[in-house]
């Protein structure tokens, strides 16, 4: 029996999962800007702060 390869149709051409390499996937990617790093880190910081406030607020509101 021949081994079947998973394939994905993309824009009229097929890509083999085995043939996909990191450089192929990132070939047309834009460079990462420093402001994008700041936005991502800021989003994580806000999410952690909101999570901590929620973890504090919910138990105190249930117990009172």
Protein Blocks (a to p, Z undefined) as FASTA:
>chain_A
ZZddddddeehiacdfklpcfklmmmmpccddfklmmmmmmmmmmmmmmmmmmmmmmmmm
mmZZ
